[in-house]
Amino acid sequence: MQIRNVKYDVLDREFGDRLEKDKDLAAFFTLKMNTVAEYFFEPISIEDWRKVMSIVYEYDIPFLIVGGGSNIAVFQKRILGIVLRNRFISKSIEDESGQFVDLKLSSGYPMSMLVQETIDQGLSGFEYHYGLPGTLGGAIYMNSKWTRPLSYVSDSLLIATIMDRDGSVRKESRDYFDFAYDYSKLQDTGEIFLEGVFRLMKYDASELQKHAEEALRYRKDTQPFGVATGGCFFQNISQSEQEKYSLPTGSAGYLIDKAGLKGKRIGCFEVSKKHANFIINTGNGKAEDLRKLVNTVKSTVQQVYGIKLKEEVCFV
Ligand SMILES: Cc1cc2nc3c(=O)[nH]c(=O)nc-3n(C[C@H](O)[C@H](O)[C@H](O)COP(=O)(O)OP(=O)(O)OC[C@H]3O[C@@H](n4cnc5c(N)ncnc54)[C@H](O)[C@@H]3O)c2cc1C
């Protein structure tokens, strides 16, 4: 006899066929980890987010938010509760004055689309993020950046609409997020970034395209491209650590490379030969092999340099 699960019945009643069970998620993570979601739902509007989060909160259902899945390493074979893959995609002009255009952008907006569309519209602010995978929401949560020149996706954020875990919604200004290297306050509060108004500057579209292509060229020259990866796996070390250990750079990739780990392979997972801070899934990689490789990298760097690397990628 099948045991009925009341809390999931509520989700089922609310979302019907849109709620999926035992969903294979491998395609939704750029590291291509094999995993299954007990329940799976794709919110496409603020209303969906409101409804699903109020049920999740009321029935205490575990949940995981996935944007583009480009900064997540999954170790669980089966993710219990509900996986919410953000497909809330909308863009509109909120205001326009003089040199500036304020765009209201939803959190599920794919960064690749956003970058190209704003370039084509002659709006500066996102052009250096050409080639950044994922969604706007993931980029705000992670405070994603480009370093040549230093530019954060969050730079142009004016006002954000965020949701608490109980489904209540409020607005906050950019300051609220305490943005720092690989950090936004959402990582501590667990709040959800729903949408935001971003102030972009009118600029010559062909110049913007040039800047974007420079960034993409650098990316292709220095990073593995078109492979299964979660991007930079570890955070760079701080300026003070760099000085303490008299290192020429704070780059985690440099430390991993100099510790002799480039090309190190366990199962299908490999430390990229092109950029040592990228771990690649070369086939049907198993979670336990990824864990072993991550531990090997961390312990070797600690032995060689006395430095404890911290993961940039989120672990699930
Ligand atoms: C090839 C490659 C290149 C990369 N290059 C860069 C780079 O140049 N610079 C850089 O900074 N990063 C880079 N990354 C890392 C990654 O792409 C970014 O961190 C990206 O912005 C994550 O967005 P996402 O939508 O994929 O987030 P996901 O990986 O889906 O999620 C990351 C975290 O954010 C949370 N989250 C997602 N959406 C929301 C939301 N709306 N509200 C609250 N929490 C949310 C998730 O729960 C999870 O904890 C790269 C990754 C890859 C694979």
The ligand as an SDF file (V2000), in Angstrom:
LIG
                    3D

 53 58  0  0  0  0  0  0  0  0999 V2000
   32.2700   27.6910  -17.3910 C   0  0  0  0  0  0  0  0  0  0  0  0
   31.9730   28.5230  -16.1770 C   0  0  0  0  0  0  0  0  0  0  0  0
   32.4700   29.8150  -16.0940 C   0  0  0  0  0  0  0  0  0  0  0  0
   32.2190   30.5960  -14.9640 C   0  0  0  0  0  0  0  0  0  0  0  0
   32.7060   31.8710  -14.9280 N   0  0  0  0  0  0  0  0  0  0  0  0
   32.4770   32.6270  -13.8410 C   0  0  0  0  0  0  0  0  0  0  0  0
   32.9720   33.9780  -13.7810 C   0  0  0  0  0  0  0  0  0  0  0  0
   33.5840   34.4900  -14.7030 O   0  0  0  0  0  0  0  0  0  0  0  0
   32.7330   34.6950  -12.6460 N   0  0  0  0  0  0  0  0  0  0  0  0
   32.0160   34.1750  -11.6130 C   0  0  0  0  0  0  0  0  0  0  0  0
   31.8320   34.8720  -10.6080 O   0  0  0  0  0  0  0  0  0  0  0  0
   31.5180   32.9230  -11.6430 N   0  0  0  0  0  0  0  0  0  0  0  0
   31.7260   32.1340  -12.7260 C   0  0  0  0  0  0  0  0  0  0  0  0
   31.2050   30.8740  -12.7870 N   0  0  0  0  0  0  0  0  0  0  0  0
   30.3970   30.3600  -11.6620 C   0  0  0  0  0  0  0  0  0  0  0  0
   28.8620   30.5270  -11.8890 C   0  0  0  0  0  0  0  0  0  0  0  0
   28.5870   30.5360  -13.2600 O   0  0  0  0  0  0  0  0  0  0  0  0
   28.3280   31.7980  -11.2860 C   0  0  0  0  0  0  0  0  0  0  0  0
   28.4880   31.7910   -9.9030 O   0  0  0  0  0  0  0  0  0  0  0  0
   26.8350   31.9900  -11.6390 C   0  0  0  0  0  0  0  0  0  0  0  0
   26.5160   33.3360  -11.4770 O   0  0  0  0  0  0  0  0  0  0  0  0
   25.9000   31.1110  -10.8410 C   0  0  0  0  0  0  0  0  0  0  0  0
   24.6000   31.2840  -11.3570 O   0  0  0  0  0  0  0  0  0  0  0  0
   23.5710   30.0800  -11.4530 P   0  0  0  0  0  0  0  0  0  0  0  0
   22.2450   30.6460  -11.8520 O   0  0  0  0  0  0  0  0  0  0  0  0
   24.1070   28.9930  -12.3010 O   0  0  0  0  0  0  0  0  0  0  0  0
   23.5150   29.6380   -9.9420 O   0  0  0  0  0  0  0  0  0  0  0  0
   23.3380   28.1400   -9.3970 P   0  0  0  0  0  0  0  0  0  0  0  0
   24.6120   27.3990   -9.6270 O   0  0  0  0  0  0  0  0  0  0  0  0
   22.0990   27.5530   -9.9250 O   0  0  0  0  0  0  0  0  0  0  0  0
   23.1670   28.4350   -7.8460 O   0  0  0  0  0  0  0  0  0  0  0  0
   24.2460   28.9090   -7.0650 C   0  0  0  0  0  0  0  0  0  0  0  0
   23.7050   29.2280   -5.6680 C   0  0  0  0  0  0  0  0  0  0  0  0
   22.8030   30.3210   -5.7630 O   0  0  0  0  0  0  0  0  0  0  0  0
   21.5430   29.9780   -5.1880 C   0  0  0  0  0  0  0  0  0  0  0  0
   20.5330   30.7140   -5.9750 N   0  0  0  0  0  0  0  0  0  0  0  0
   20.3540   30.6450   -7.3090 C   0  0  0  0  0  0  0  0  0  0  0  0
   19.3780   31.5140   -7.6760 N   0  0  0  0  0  0  0  0  0  0  0  0
   18.9490   32.1220   -6.5590 C   0  0  0  0  0  0  0  0  0  0  0  0
   17.9590   33.1320   -6.2810 C   0  0  0  0  0  0  0  0  0  0  0  0
   17.2030   33.6570   -7.2470 N   0  0  0  0  0  0  0  0  0  0  0  0
   17.8090   33.5360   -4.9990 N   0  0  0  0  0  0  0  0  0  0  0  0
   18.5570   33.0100   -3.9970 C   0  0  0  0  0  0  0  0  0  0  0  0
   19.5020   32.0430   -4.2120 N   0  0  0  0  0  0  0  0  0  0  0  0
   19.6890   31.6200   -5.4680 C   0  0  0  0  0  0  0  0  0  0  0  0
   21.4510   28.4680   -5.3260 C   0  0  0  0  0  0  0  0  0  0  0  0
   20.5560   27.9040   -4.3890 O   0  0  0  0  0  0  0  0  0  0  0  0
   22.8930   28.0780   -5.0570 C   0  0  0  0  0  0  0  0  0  0  0  0
   23.1510   28.0520   -3.6720 O   0  0  0  0  0  0  0  0  0  0  0  0
   31.4330   30.0790  -13.9000 C   0  0  0  0  0  0  0  0  0  0  0  0
   30.9160   28.7760  -14.0030 C   0  0  0  0  0  0  0  0  0  0  0  0
   31.1680   28.0080  -15.1270 C   0  0  0  0  0  0  0  0  0  0  0  0
   30.5700   26.6360  -15.2300 C   0  0  0  0  0  0  0  0  0  0  0  0
  1  2  1  0
  2  3  1  0
  2 52  2  0
  3  4  2  0
  4  5  1  0
  4 50  1  0
  5  6  2  0
  6  7  1  0
  6 13  1  0
  7  8  2  0
  7  9  1  0
  9 10  1  0
 10 11  2  0
 10 12  1  0
 12 13  2  0
 13 14  1  0
 14 15  1  0
 14 50  1  0
 15 16  1  0
 16 17  1  0
 16 18  1  0
 18 19  1  0
 18 20  1  0
 20 21  1  0
 20 22  1  0
 22 23  1  0
 23 24  1  0
 24 25  2  0
 24 26  1  0
 24 27  1  0
 27 28  1  0
 28 29  2  0
 28 30  1  0
 28 31  1  0
 31 32  1  0
 32 33  1  0
 33 34  1  0
 33 48  1  0
 34 35  1  0
 35 36  1  0
 35 46  1  0
 36 37  1  0
 36 45  1  0
 37 38  2  0
 38 39  1  0
 39 40  1  0
 39 45  2  0
 40 41  1  0
 40 42  2  0
 42 43  1  0
 43 44  2  0
 44 45  1  0
 46 47  1  0
 46 48  1  0
 48 49  1  0
 50 51  2  0
 51 52  1  0
 52 53  1  0
M  END
$$$$
